């Protein structure tokens, strides 16, 4: 992996089809190191498909996507990227704290406990650290998934609709954590219509019916109009 490619997200002819259904039309896209990108689009526009292919959870029909210069889904790409899914999945028999320890140690973060406690307190989950997240409400599951994603090192953070189900305090905490991640130099791609994140994003991408229909600043009239639909 070249150091020049660290933190990059590159799609070349990236396509996903299901029979005659085009979930993502051929996409050529480069996101550079340290960018803060807002990904928008209605349900079925291709946002989740794009993020799942970038995370290695879904195979492209054609084309390629790379993370920090490594093919999506490869060990190097997985080491460089952390992903917060819109429907997080947890182990049935592990508490929140045990999830954090497991993920941290898997990524060689042996000095994880202080960071875990800080994240849980920041997200208002400190009192639920010993509970299994499988029993949580949607909002608490989302908070647990955020903590688990941030406990490990990464160069790129992919996030799919993270604000859904969060209370005001959780939303504010997440925005502050994303600021911290960005200030640490990581690249961020967040699928959301949340206007507070738009104020922080340097770039906006909009998908419609699997096609990229906007790529530009998040504070233009066109981007604002897309956010309202």
C-alpha positions as CSV (number, residue, x, y, z in Angstrom):
1,X,0.0,0.0,0.0
2,X,1.5,3.3,-1.1
3,X,1.5,6.1,1.5
4,X,0.1,8.3,-1.2
5,X,-3.0,6.2,-1.2
6,X,-3.6,6.2,2.5
7,X,-7.1,7.4,3.3
8,X,-8.3,7.3,-0.3
9,X,-11.6,5.9,-1.6
10,X,-11.5,5.1,-5.3
11,X,-14.3,3.6,-7.4
12,X,-13.7,2.7,-11.1
13,X,-16.7,1.6,-13.2
14,X,-18.3,0.3,-10.0
15,X,-21.6,-1.3,-10.8
16,X,-24.2,-3.4,-9.0
17,X,-27.1,-5.1,-10.8
18,X,-29.7,-7.7,-9.8
19,X,-30.9,-9.1,-13.0
20,X,-32.5,-6.2,-14.9
21,X,-32.4,-4.0,-11.8
22,X,-29.6,-1.5,-11.7
23,X,-28.8,-0.8,-8.0
24,X,-25.7,1.3,-8.9
25,X,-24.9,2.5,-12.4
26,X,-21.2,2.5,-13.4
27,X,-19.5,4.9,-11.0
28,X,-16.1,6.6,-11.2
29,X,-15.3,8.4,-8.0
30,X,-12.3,9.5,-6.0
31,X,-12.4,10.7,-2.4
32,X,-9.1,12.0,-1.2
33,X,-7.4,11.6,2.2
34,X,-9.1,13.6,5.0
35,X,-12.2,14.6,3.1
36,X,-15.5,14.9,4.9
37,X,-18.2,13.7,2.5
38,X,-22.0,13.7,2.8
39,X,-23.7,11.0,0.7
40,X,-27.4,11.7,0.0
41,X,-30.2,10.0,-1.8
42,X,-33.7,8.6,-1.2
43,X,-34.3,5.0,-0.2
44,X,-33.2,2.8,-3.1
45,X,-30.9,5.4,-4.6
46,X,-27.8,3.2,-4.2
47,X,-26.2,4.7,-1.0
48,X,-26.2,1.6,1.0
49,X,-25.2,-0.5,-2.0
50,X,-22.1,1.8,-2.5
51,X,-21.1,1.7,1.1
52,X,-21.6,-2.1,1.4
53,X,-19.4,-2.7,-1.6
54,X,-16.8,-0.3,-0.3
55,X,-16.8,-2.2,3.0
56,X,-16.4,-5.6,1.3
57,X,-19.8,-6.9,2.4
58,X,-21.2,-6.9,-1.1
59,X,-19.5,-8.0,-4.4
60,X,-19.6,-5.6,-7.3
61,X,-21.2,-6.8,-10.5
62,X,-18.5,-4.9,-12.5
63,X,-15.7,-2.5,-11.7
64,X,-13.6,-2.0,-8.6
65,X,-13.5,-0.1,-5.4
66,X,-10.4,0.4,-3.3
67,X,-9.8,1.6,0.2
68,X,-6.4,3.1,0.9
69,X,-5.1,1.5,-2.3
70,X,-6.3,-2.0,-1.4
71,X,-9.2,-3.9,-2.9
72,X,-12.4,-3.6,-0.9
73,X,-12.9,-6.7,1.2
74,X,-9.2,-7.5,1.4
75,X,-7.4,-7.7,4.7
76,X,-5.5,-4.5,4.1
77,X,-8.8,-2.7,3.2
78,X,-10.6,-4.0,6.2
79,X,-7.7,-2.9,8.4
80,X,-7.8,0.6,6.9
81,X,-11.6,1.1,7.2
82,X,-14.3,1.1,9.9
83,X,-18.0,0.8,9.0
84,X,-21.1,1.8,10.9
85,X,-24.0,0.0,9.2
86,X,-27.6,1.3,9.2
87,X,-28.7,-2.0,10.9
88,X,-25.8,-3.0,13.2
89,X,-25.3,-6.7,14.1
90,X,-24.0,-7.8,17.5
91,X,-23.0,-11.1,19.2
92,X,-25.8,-12.5,21.3
93,X,-23.5,-13.4,24.3
94,X,-21.3,-10.3,24.5
95,X,-21.9,-7.2,26.5
96,X,-21.1,-3.7,25.0
97,X,-17.8,-3.6,26.8
98,X,-16.9,-7.1,25.7
99,X,-17.7,-6.1,22.1
100,X,-15.4,-3.1,22.5
101,X,-12.6,-5.3,23.9
102,X,-13.0,-7.9,21.2
103,X,-12.8,-5.4,18.3
104,X,-10.0,-3.3,19.9
105,X,-7.8,-6.4,20.5
106,X,-8.5,-7.7,17.0
107,X,-7.0,-4.5,15.7
108,X,-4.0,-4.6,18.1
109,X,-5.4,-1.9,20.4
110,X,-4.4,-3.5,23.7
111,X,-4.7,-0.2,25.7
112,X,-8.4,-0.1,25.0
113,X,-10.2,0.3,28.3
114,X,-9.8,4.0,28.9
115,X,-10.9,4.8,25.4
116,X,-13.8,2.4,25.7
117,X,-15.0,4.0,28.9
118,X,-14.6,7.5,27.4
119,X,-16.6,6.6,24.3
120,X,-19.4,5.0,26.4
121,X,-19.6,8.0,28.7
122,X,-19.6,10.4,25.7
123,X,-22.5,8.5,24.1
124,X,-24.4,8.1,27.4
125,X,-23.9,4.4,27.5
126,X,-21.7,4.1,30.5
127,X,-24.5,2.7,32.7
128,X,-25.2,0.0,30.1
129,X,-21.6,-1.2,29.5
130,X,-22.2,-4.7,31.0
131,X,-25.5,-5.3,29.1
132,X,-25.8,-7.1,25.7
133,X,-26.6,-4.6,23.0
134,X,-28.9,-7.2,21.3
135,X,-31.5,-6.2,23.9
136,X,-31.2,-2.5,23.3
137,X,-33.6,-0.1,21.6
138,X,-32.8,1.1,18.1
139,X,-31.2,4.3,19.4
140,X,-29.1,2.5,22.0
141,X,-28.0,-0.1,19.4
142,X,-26.9,2.8,17.2
143,X,-24.8,4.3,20.0
144,X,-23.2,0.9,20.8
145,X,-22.3,0.5,17.1
146,X,-20.7,3.9,17.0
147,X,-18.6,3.1,20.0
148,X,-17.5,-0.2,18.6
149,X,-16.5,1.4,15.2
150,X,-14.5,4.1,16.9
151,X,-12.6,2.0,19.4
152,X,-10.3,0.7,16.7
153,X,-7.7,2.5,14.4
154,X,-8.8,3.3,10.9
155,X,-8.0,5.6,8.0
156,X,-11.5,5.8,6.5
157,X,-14.8,5.8,8.3
158,X,-17.9,4.8,6.4
159,X,-21.3,5.5,8.0
160,X,-24.7,4.6,6.8
161,X,-27.6,6.7,8.2
162,X,-26.2,7.0,11.7
163,X,-28.6,9.6,13.1
164,X,-31.8,7.5,12.7
165,X,-33.1,6.6,16.1
166,X,-30.7,8.8,18.0
167,X,-32.0,11.2,20.6
168,X,-30.8,14.8,20.6
169,X,-27.9,14.1,23.0
170,X,-26.8,11.1,20.9
171,X,-26.9,13.1,17.7
172,X,-24.9,15.9,19.2
173,X,-22.4,13.4,20.6
174,X,-22.0,11.7,17.3
175,X,-21.4,15.0,15.5
176,X,-18.7,15.9,18.0
177,X,-17.1,12.5,17.6
178,X,-17.1,12.8,13.8
179,X,-15.4,16.2,14.3
180,X,-12.7,14.4,16.4
181,X,-12.3,11.7,13.8
182,X,-11.8,14.3,11.0
183,X,-9.4,16.4,13.1
184,X,-7.4,13.2,13.6
185,X,-6.9,13.0,9.8
186,X,-9.3,10.2,8.8
187,X,-11.5,10.3,5.7
188,X,-15.3,10.3,6.5
189,X,-18.1,9.3,4.2
190,X,-21.6,9.6,5.9
191,X,-24.9,8.7,4.3
192,X,-27.3,11.2,5.8
193,X,-29.7,14.1,5.2
194,X,-28.8,15.6,8.6
195,X,-28.3,19.3,8.0
196,X,-25.9,19.6,11.0
197,X,-23.5,17.3,9.2
198,X,-23.9,19.2,6.0
199,X,-22.5,22.2,7.8
200,X,-19.4,20.1,8.5
201,X,-19.0,18.3,5.2
202,X,-16.7,19.7,2.6
203,X,-18.2,17.7,-0.2
204,X,-21.7,16.4,-1.1
205,X,-22.5,13.4,-3.3
206,X,-26.1,12.7,-4.3
207,X,-27.4,9.5,-5.9
208,X,-30.7,9.0,-7.6
209,X,-31.8,5.6,-9.0
210,X,-28.3,4.3,-8.8
211,X,-26.7,7.3,-10.6
212,X,-24.5,10.1,-9.3
213,X,-26.5,13.3,-9.9
214,X,-24.5,15.8,-7.8
215,X,-20.9,16.1,-6.7
216,X,-19.9,19.4,-5.2
217,X,-20.0,21.6,-2.2
218,X,-22.6,20.8,0.5
219,X,-23.7,24.4,1.0
220,X,-24.8,25.2,-2.5
221,X,-28.5,25.9,-3.4
222,X,-28.6,22.7,-5.4
223,X,-27.3,20.6,-2.5
224,X,-29.7,22.2,-0.1
225,X,-32.5,21.5,-2.5
226,X,-31.5,17.8,-2.7
227,X,-31.5,17.6,1.1
228,X,-35.1,18.7,1.2
229,X,-36.3,15.9,-1.1
